[in-house]
Amino acid sequence: QVQLVESGGGLVQAGGSLRLSCAASGLTFNSYAMGWFRQAPGKEREFVAAINWSGGRKYYADSVKGRFTISRDNGKNTVYLQMNSLKPEDTAVYYCAADNAIVVSTIILEYDYWGQGTQVTVSS
């Protein structure tokens, strides 16, 4: 079965950095666009970043543009989210997701598979 396993979350001070990883199995990874989403307490899940199957197209939410970078290694079936200049408002559970599509989507409902999430906490 398909599994997406996130790692790399933790507690960091404002201005710090974290790199999240998402290891995929049970699917043909290079056929899937991959996305990162996050959900803060009491808020709806929101789009953070997405990347197409080849890594040639990347999209970011305005709130993270210039601070976060999404990348993928198809040889390792892994997608990454490098997060720099973290802010307390970045605190959330971060989820990776896989979308069996050529066109990259920012829409939650279009993603087929989801990981269990990893907590990121940014202290002020």
Accessible surface in RSA format (square Angstrom, percent):
REM  Atomic radii and reference values for relative SASA: ProtOr
REM  Chains: A
REM  Algorithm: Lee & Richards
REM  Probe-radius: 1.40
REM  Slices: 20
REM RES _ NUM      All-atoms   Total-Side   Main-Chain    Non-polar    All polar
REM                ABS   REL    ABS   REL    ABS   REL    ABS   REL    ABS   REL
RES GLN A   1   178.12  99.6 122.67  89.7  55.45 132.0  67.20 143.0 110.92  84.1
RES VAL A   2    36.13  23.8  14.00  12.7  22.13  53.3  14.00  12.2  22.13  60.0
RES GLN A   3    93.17  52.1  89.20  65.2   3.97   9.5  14.33  30.5  78.84  59.8
RES LEU A   4     8.41   4.7   0.41   0.3   8.01  20.1   0.41   0.3   8.01  21.5
RES VAL A   5    75.78  49.9  73.51  66.5   2.27   5.5  73.51  63.9   2.27   6.1
RES GLU A   6     8.04   4.6   0.00   0.0   8.04  19.2   0.00   0.0   8.04   6.6
RES SER A   7    59.31  50.1  55.35  73.9   3.96   9.1  39.93  85.0  19.38  27.2
RES GLY A   8    37.16  45.8   0.00   N/A  37.16  45.8  24.06  66.0  13.10  29.3
RES GLY A   9    29.28  36.1   0.00   N/A  29.28  36.1   2.50   6.9  26.78  60.0
RES GLY A  10    30.14  37.2   0.00   N/A  30.14  37.2  30.08  82.5   0.06   0.1
RES LEU A  11   133.09  74.1 100.42  71.8  32.68  82.1 100.44  70.5  32.65  87.9
RES VAL A  12    25.09  16.5  19.22  17.4   5.87  14.2  25.09  21.8   0.00   0.0
RES GLN A  13   136.64  76.4 133.99  97.9   2.65   6.3  36.53  77.8 100.10  75.9
RES ALA A  14    50.97  46.9  27.23  42.0  23.74  54.0  27.59  38.9  23.38  61.9
RES GLY A  15    56.11  69.2   0.00   N/A  56.11  69.2  29.79  81.7  26.32  58.9
RES GLY A  16    22.11  27.3   0.00   N/A  22.11  27.3  21.20  58.2   0.91   2.0
RES SER A  17    57.50  48.6  38.45  51.3  19.05  43.9  22.07  47.0  35.43  49.6
RES LEU A  18    34.50  19.2  29.51  21.1   4.99  12.5  34.50  24.2   0.00   0.0
RES ARG A  19   132.36  55.6 116.71  59.5  15.65  37.3  28.64  39.1 103.72  62.9
RES LEU A  20     0.00   0.0   0.00   0.0   0.00   0.0   0.00   0.0   0.00   0.0
RES SER A  21    24.84  21.0  24.83  33.1   0.01   0.0  12.26  26.1  12.58  17.6
RES CYS A  22     0.00   0.0   0.00   0.0   0.00   0.0   0.00   0.0   0.00   0.0
RES ALA A  23    51.33  47.2  48.64  75.1   2.68   6.1  48.78  68.7   2.55   6.7
RES ALA A  24     7.69   7.1   0.00   0.0   7.69  17.5   0.30   0.4   7.39  19.6
RES SER A  25    53.00  44.8  50.93  68.0   2.07   4.8  42.64  90.8  10.36  14.5
RES GLY A  26    57.90  71.4   0.00   N/A  57.90  71.4  26.54  72.8  31.37  70.2
RES LEU A  27    25.83  14.4   1.67   1.2  24.16  60.7  13.13   9.2  12.70  34.2
RES THR A  28    88.80  63.2  78.84  79.9   9.96  23.7  47.73  64.1  41.07  62.1
RES PHE A  29     5.36   2.7   1.46   0.9   3.90  10.2   1.46   0.9   3.90  11.2
RES ASN A  30    76.55  52.8  68.74  66.4   7.81  18.8   4.94  11.9  71.61  69.2
RES SER A  31    53.74  45.4  39.78  53.1  13.96  32.2  23.49  50.0  30.25  42.4
RES TYR A  32    22.15  10.3  22.15  12.6   0.00   0.0   4.41   3.3  17.74  21.9
RES ALA A  33     0.00   0.0   0.00   0.0   0.00   0.0   0.00   0.0   0.00   0.0
RES MET A  34     0.00   0.0   0.00   0.0   0.00   0.0   0.00   0.0   0.00   0.0
RES GLY A  35     0.00   0.0   0.00   N/A   0.00   0.0   0.00   0.0   0.00   0.0
RES TRP A  36     0.00   0.0   0.00   0.0   0.00   0.0   0.00   0.0   0.00   0.0
RES PHE A  37     0.00   0.0   0.00   0.0   0.00   0.0   0.00   0.0   0.00   0.0
RES ARG A  38    15.42   6.5  15.42   7.9   0.00   0.0   2.09   2.9  13.33   8.1
RES GLN A  39    61.43  34.3  57.28  41.9   4.15   9.9  10.87  23.1  50.56  38.3
RES ALA A  40    23.65  21.7  19.89  30.7   3.76   8.5  20.30  28.6   3.35   8.9
RES PRO A  41   118.92  86.7  90.41  82.4  28.51 103.6 102.93  85.0  16.00  99.4
RES GLY A  42    92.22 113.7   0.00   N/A  92.22 113.7  45.30 124.3  46.92 105.1
RES LYS A  43   144.97  70.7 131.86  80.9  13.12  31.2  82.91  74.6  62.07  66.1
RES GLU A  44   154.52  88.7 141.73 107.2  12.80  30.5  57.65 111.5  96.87  79.1
RES ARG A  45    69.94  29.4  56.83  29.0  13.11  31.2  11.39  15.6  58.56  35.5
RES GLU A  46    80.16  46.0  76.41  57.8   3.74   8.9  28.97  56.0  51.18  41.8
RES PHE A  47    30.79  15.4  21.23  13.1   9.57  24.9  21.23  12.9   9.57  27.4
RES VAL A  48     0.25   0.2   0.25   0.2   0.00   0.0   0.25   0.2   0.00   0.0
RES ALA A  49     0.00   0.0   0.00   0.0   0.00   0.0   0.00   0.0   0.00   0.0
RES ALA A  50     0.00   0.0   0.00   0.0   0.00   0.0   0.00   0.0   0.00   0.0
RES ILE A  51     0.94   0.5   0.94   0.7   0.00   0.0   0.94   0.7   0.00   0.0
RES ASN A  52    13.16   9.1  13.16  12.7   0.00   0.0   0.45   1.1  12.71  12.3
RES TRP A  53   115.06  46.2 115.06  55.7   0.00   0.0 100.15  53.4  14.91  24.2
RES SER A  54    58.63  49.5  29.43  39.3  29.21  67.3  21.56  45.9  37.08  51.9
RES GLY A  55    19.54  24.1   0.00   N/A  19.54  24.1   7.96  21.8  11.58  25.9
RES GLY A  56    64.69  79.8   0.00   N/A  64.69  79.8  33.08  90.8  31.60  70.8
RES ARG A  57   150.36  63.1 146.51  74.7   3.85   9.2  31.00  42.4 119.36  72.3
RES LYS A  58    87.57  42.7  62.66  38.4  24.91  59.3  30.07  27.1  57.50  61.2
RES TYR A  59    94.66  44.2  91.23  51.9   3.43   8.9  68.55  51.5  26.11  32.2
RES TYR A  60    49.15  22.9  33.63  19.1  15.52  40.4  29.63  22.3  19.52  24.1
RES ALA A  61    22.12  20.3  15.39  23.8   6.72  15.3  22.12  31.1   0.00   0.0
RES ASP A  62   122.33  85.7  98.81  98.3  23.52  55.6  38.06  89.6  84.27  84.0
RES SER A  63    64.39  54.4  42.63  56.9  21.76  50.1  49.86 106.2  14.53  20.4
RES VAL A  64     0.28   0.2   0.28   0.3   0.00   0.0   0.28   0.2   0.00   0.0
RES LYS A  65   121.13  59.1 101.49  62.3  19.63  46.7  62.43  56.2  58.70  62.5
RES GLY A  66    83.05 102.4   0.00   N/A  83.05 102.4  42.74 117.3  40.31  90.3
RES ARG A  67    31.70  13.3  26.79  13.7   4.92  11.7  26.01  35.5   5.69   3.4
RES PHE A  68     5.04   2.5   0.00   0.0   5.04  13.1   0.00   0.0   5.04  14.4
RES THR A  69    65.06  46.3  64.18  65.1   0.88   2.1  36.63  49.2  28.42  43.0
RES ILE A  70     0.00   0.0   0.00   0.0   0.00   0.0   0.00   0.0   0.00   0.0
RES SER A  71    42.00  35.5  41.25  55.1   0.75   1.7  27.08  57.7  14.92  20.9
RES ARG A  72    30.29  12.7   3.33   1.7  26.95  64.2   3.83   5.2  26.46  16.0
RES ASP A  73    48.94  34.3  44.94  44.7   4.00   9.5  13.62  32.1  35.32  35.2
RES ASN A  74    51.15  35.3  34.11  33.0  17.04  41.0  19.16  46.1  31.99  30.9
RES GLY A  75    77.21  95.2   0.00   N/A  77.21  95.2  38.93 106.8  38.28  85.7
RES LYS A  76   142.39  69.5 121.13  74.3  21.26  50.6  75.25  67.7  67.14  71.5
RES ASN A  77    51.35  35.4  51.23  49.5   0.13   0.3   7.29  17.5  44.06  42.6
RES THR A  78    14.01  10.0  14.01  14.2   0.00   0.0   5.41   7.3   8.60  13.0
RES VAL A  79     0.02   0.0   0.02   0.0   0.00   0.0   0.02   0.0   0.00   0.0
RES TYR A  80    30.73  14.3  30.73  17.5   0.00   0.0  17.09  12.8  13.64  16.8
RES LEU A  81     0.00   0.0   0.00   0.0   0.00   0.0   0.00   0.0   0.00   0.0
RES GLN A  82    57.11  31.9  56.97  41.6   0.14   0.3  28.30  60.2  28.81  21.9
RES MET A  83     0.00   0.0   0.00   0.0   0.00   0.0   0.00   0.0   0.00   0.0
RES ASN A  84    58.18  40.1  58.18  56.2   0.00   0.0  15.47  37.2  42.72  41.3
RES SER A  85    59.83  50.6  55.04  73.5   4.79  11.0  19.51  41.6  40.32  56.5
RES LEU A  86     2.36   1.3   0.00   0.0   2.36   5.9   0.00   0.0   2.36   6.3
RES LYS A  87    85.70  41.8  85.22  52.3   0.48   1.1  39.13  35.2  46.57  49.6
RES PRO A  88    55.42  40.4  48.37  44.1   7.05  25.6  48.71  40.2   6.71  41.7
RES GLU A  89   121.48  69.7  95.48  72.2  25.99  61.9  62.36 120.6  59.11  48.3
RES ASP A  90     0.54   0.4   0.53   0.5   0.02   0.0   0.02   0.0   0.53   0.5
RES THR A  91    33.93  24.1  30.79  31.2   3.14   7.5  28.97  38.9   4.95   7.5
RES ALA A  92     1.56   1.4   1.13   1.7   0.43   1.0   1.56   2.2   0.00   0.0
RES VAL A  93    41.11  27.1  41.01  37.1   0.10   0.2  41.01  35.6   0.10   0.3
RES TYR A  94     0.00   0.0   0.00   0.0   0.00   0.0   0.00   0.0   0.00   0.0
RES TYR A  95    32.05  15.0  32.05  18.2   0.00   0.0   7.70   5.8  24.35  30.0
RES CYS A  96     0.00   0.0   0.00   0.0   0.00   0.0   0.00   0.0   0.00   0.0
RES ALA A  97     0.00   0.0   0.00   0.0   0.00   0.0   0.00   0.0   0.00   0.0
RES ALA A  98     0.00   0.0   0.00   0.0   0.00   0.0   0.00   0.0   0.00   0.0
RES ASP A  99     7.25   5.1   7.25   7.2   0.00   0.0   0.00   0.0   7.25   7.2
RES ASN A 100    93.86  64.7  71.06  68.7  22.80  54.9   8.23  19.8  85.63  82.8
RES ALA A 101    34.71  31.9  25.25  39.0   9.46  21.5  34.17  48.1   0.54   1.4
RES ILE A 102   141.23  80.4 131.96  98.3   9.28  22.4 132.55  95.5   8.68  23.6
RES VAL A 103   119.36  78.5 112.22 101.6   7.14  17.2 116.69 101.4   2.67   7.2
RES VAL A 104    19.95  13.1   0.73   0.7  19.22  46.3   0.73   0.6  19.22  52.1
RES SER A 105    11.36   9.6   6.47   8.6   4.88  11.2  10.43  22.2   0.93   1.3
RES THR A 106    66.61  47.4  55.99  56.8  10.62  25.3  30.50  41.0  36.11  54.6
RES ILE A 107    95.09  54.1  91.65  68.3   3.44   8.3  95.09  68.5   0.00   0.0
RES ILE A 108    58.31  33.2  54.92  40.9   3.39   8.2  54.92  39.5   3.39   9.2
RES LEU A 109   167.22  93.1 139.35  99.7  27.87  70.1 142.39 100.0  24.82  66.8
RES GLU A 110    88.00  50.5  74.69  56.5  13.32  31.7  30.25  58.5  57.75  47.2
RES TYR A 111    12.12   5.7   0.00   0.0  12.12  31.5   0.02   0.0  12.10  14.9
RES ASP A 112    77.86  54.5  48.61  48.4  29.25  69.2  16.73  39.4  61.13  61.0
RES TYR A 113    82.16  38.4  78.94  44.9   3.22   8.4  42.84  32.2  39.32  48.5
RES TRP A 114    74.83  30.0  47.03  22.8  27.80  65.3  37.02  19.7  37.81  61.3
RES GLY A 115     9.80  12.1   0.00   N/A   9.80  12.1   2.09   5.7   7.72  17.3
RES GLN A 116   113.97  63.7  84.28  61.6  29.69  70.7  73.19 155.8  40.78  30.9
RES GLY A 117    11.75  14.5   0.00   N/A  11.75  14.5   0.37   1.0  11.38  25.5
RES THR A 118    19.47  13.9  13.52  13.7   5.95  14.2   7.91  10.6  11.56  17.5
RES GLN A 119    86.33  48.3  77.39  56.6   8.94  21.3  49.66 105.7  36.67  27.8
RES VAL A 120     0.00   0.0   0.00   0.0   0.00   0.0   0.00   0.0   0.00   0.0
RES THR A 121    47.87  34.0  47.87  48.5   0.00   0.0  36.11  48.5  11.76  17.8
RES VAL A 122     7.38   4.9   0.00   0.0   7.38  17.8   0.00   0.0   7.38  20.0
RES SER A 123    42.38  35.8  35.87  47.9   6.51  15.0  35.12  74.8   7.26  10.2
RES SER A 124   129.69 109.6  68.01  90.8  61.68 142.1  55.87 119.0  73.82 103.4
END  Absolute sums over single chains surface
CHAIN  1 A     6288.2       4729.7       1558.4       3316.2       2971.9
END  Absolute sums over all chains
TOTAL          6288.2       4729.7       1558.4       3316.2       2971.9
